[in-house]
Amino acid sequence: MTSRKARRRRHVPQRTCVGCKEVLPKRSLIRIVRGSDGVQVDLTGKEPGRGAYLHDKRSCWQLALRGALARALRTELTAEASEALTAFMDELTDE
């Protein structure tokens, strides 16, 4: 009489893309963080501060930069932050 313990599935954190509202695993999205240094892209996903998540698609970034990102981060995007995020968006593919 052997009792085997059922293997537990590893919990995968889910996050919602601010642009298209699709729920995906956290690791497949890019984190934008509002920290003490202002709003910036957090490629490590570990920076302290309030975060919001976006796909790596230009269409999601365009939707988010219209206002959804500022609401999610609960802040106003400065001109410098908006320019930096737009420059990062320009490097993304348009799928």
N, C-alpha and C positions, 0 to 999 in steps of 0.2 A: 504494500500500500504506500505508494509514493504520492506526495502532494507537491505539485509544482505551483509555484507562485506565478500568476499571470504577469507578463512583462508590461510595465506601464509605458505608455507612449510619452515621449518627452514633450513637455509643454512648449509650444512655439508662440511667442508673443505676436499678437495681431495689431496692426495700426491702420488707420484710414488715411488715404491720400487726400490732402486738402483740396486739390484741384478737381479730381473726378469722383471723389467719394467712394472709391473702391477699397475694400478691406483686403489687405495682403499681409504676409509675414513681415515683421519689422525689418529684417535684414535685407529685404528686396527694395526698400525705399530709402530715400535720401532725407536726412534730418536737417532741419533748419532750426537754429536755436537763438533765443533771445537771452543773452547773458549780460554780464557786467560790461562787456566790450561792445555791446550792441547786437544787431542781428547779423548772423553769419551762417555759412554752411558748415555743418558738423559731419565730416566724413567718418570720424571714428564712432559717432553715436554715443559718446560718453561725456561730452562737455556739460557742465552744470548750467541749468537755466531751463526756461520753458521751451518746449520743442514742438515742432509740427513736421509732418512727413509728406513727401512728394515723390511721385514716380520719377524715373529718369527720362521722361518724355517732355518735349518742349510744350506740347499742348496743355499738359497739366500745369506747368510752370506759368504759362500765359494766363490761365484761369486764376491761379493762386495770386499772382502779382496784381490782379485787378482789385483785390480787396480781401479775399478769403484768407490769405496768409496773415495779414495784419490782424484780422479778427481772431484767428487761431492763436496767434502769439500775444494777443491782448496789448497791442502797441501800435504806434504809427511808424511806418517805415520811413526812415530818413532818406534824403537824396543819395547819400553815399551807400547806404545799405541796398537801396533799390538798384543802383548802378552795379554794385558788386553781384547781386543776385541775377541781374539781367546778363552780365558778362558770363556768369556760370551757366546760365540757361543757353546762351549762344553756342556753347561747346557741346550741348546735348543733341542727340539725333531727333529727327522729326518722324516718329513712327506712329 
